[in-house]
């Protein structure tokens, strides 16, 4: 077994398998010069993204970064998926994320690996605009 958390999850492997089928259809479409097969291959690849996203949100994925060794097994479900993972684009797209005591989501500059913002280009995921102004130093 690897000594690193390589992110082997049900969501990852399922999405990869579906995308492989879609890629195979795309290759067949190119070889056969078939527009319907090309459309089918693109549709299967799009479905792979949606299935992977759904499984991640259902707890069969993993948060960004390494997990504790006890969670490396393929069948371990992620209990933190319901609330959203800090710094996770998939969770942000689904409207999930950490909330502050006031019920608002923090800005990018809340600290940690995702907290390297603070300039004029800082983004506010949700909440009051004043928080972004105060964080940007203005």
C-alpha positions in Angstrom: 0.0 0.0 0.0 1.2 3.5 -0.8 2.4 5.6 2.1 0.6 8.7 0.6 -3.1 9.7 0.5 -3.6 9.5 -3.2 -7.3 10.2 -3.0 -8.7 6.9 -4.1 -12.4 7.3 -3.5 -15.6 5.8 -4.8 -16.4 9.2 -6.4 -13.0 9.4 -8.1 -12.9 5.8 -9.4 -16.6 5.9 -10.6 -16.0 9.2 -12.4 -12.8 7.9 -14.0 -14.6 4.7 -15.2 -17.4 6.7 -16.8 -15.0 9.2 -18.4 -13.0 6.3 -19.8 -16.1 5.0 -21.5 -16.8 8.5 -22.9 -13.3 8.9 -24.1 -13.5 5.5 -25.8 -16.7 6.7 -27.6 -14.9 9.9 -28.6 -12.0 7.9 -30.1 -14.5 5.6 -31.9 -16.3 8.7 -33.2 -13.1 10.2 -34.6 -12.0 6.9 -36.3 -15.5 6.4 -37.7 -16.1 10.0 -38.5 -19.5 9.7 -36.8 -21.1 12.8 -35.4 -23.7 10.9 -33.3 -20.9 8.9 -31.6 -19.0 12.2 -31.0 -22.1 13.7 -29.3 -22.6 10.5 -27.3 -19.0 10.5 -26.2 -19.2 14.1 -25.1 -22.5 13.4 -23.3 -20.9 10.5 -21.4 -17.9 12.6 -20.4 -20.3 15.3 -19.1 -22.2 12.7 -17.1 -19.0 11.5 -15.6 -18.4 15.0 -14.2 -21.9 15.2 -12.8 -21.8 11.7 -11.2 -18.4 12.5 -9.6 -19.7 15.8 -8.3 -22.8 14.1 -6.9 -20.8 11.3 -5.2 -18.4 13.8 -3.7 -21.3 15.8 -2.2 -22.9 12.6 -0.9 -19.7 11.8 1.0 -18.0 9.3 -1.3 -15.2 11.8 -2.2 -12.6 13.5 -0.1 -11.7 17.0 0.9 -8.7 18.8 -0.6 -5.4 17.8 0.9 -4.3 14.7 2.8 -6.7 12.8 5.0 -5.9 11.0 8.2 -4.5 7.5 7.6 -7.6 5.9 9.0 -9.7 7.4 6.1 -7.5 6.1 3.3 -9.5 3.0 2.5 -11.7 3.1 -0.6 -15.0 2.5 1.2 -14.6 5.1 3.9 -17.3 7.7 3.7 -16.5 11.4 4.4 -18.7 12.7 7.2 -17.7 16.3 6.6 -19.1 16.5 3.1 -22.6 17.6 4.3 -21.2 20.9 5.6 -18.8 21.4 2.8 -15.0 21.2 2.7 -12.8 24.3 3.3 -11.2 25.3 0.0 -13.3 22.8 -2.1 -14.5 24.1 -5.4 -17.1 21.4 -5.7 -18.6 22.2 -2.4 -18.6 26.0 -3.2 -20.5 25.3 -6.5 -23.1 23.4 -4.5 -23.5 26.3 -2.1 -21.9 24.4 0.8 -19.2 25.8 3.0 -18.1 26.9 6.4 -20.3 29.3 8.2 -19.4 31.9 10.8 -21.3 32.5 14.0 -23.5 35.0 12.2 -24.5 32.4 9.7 -22.5 34.0 6.9 -19.8 32.2 4.9 -16.3 33.6 5.3 -14.4 35.3 2.5 -11.3 33.7 0.8 -9.0 35.5 3.2 -10.3 33.6 6.2 -7.0 31.9 6.7 -5.5 28.5 5.8 -4.3 27.5 2.4 -7.2 29.3 0.6 -6.5 32.5 2.5 -3.9 34.0 0.3 -6.0 36.9 -1.0 -6.7 40.3 0.3 -6.1 42.6 -2.6 -8.5 44.4 -4.8 -9.3 41.1 -6.6 -10.5 39.3 -3.5 -13.6 37.4 -4.0 -16.4 37.1 -1.5 -18.2 33.7 -1.7 -21.2 35.0 0.3 -21.9 37.4 3.0 -21.7 41.2 3.4 -19.5 43.3 1.1 -18.1 45.1 4.2 -16.3 42.0 5.1 -14.4 42.0 1.8 -13.6 45.7 2.2 -12.3 45.2 5.8 -10.3 42.2 4.7 -8.7 44.0 1.7 -7.5 46.7 4.1 -9.8 49.4 2.9 
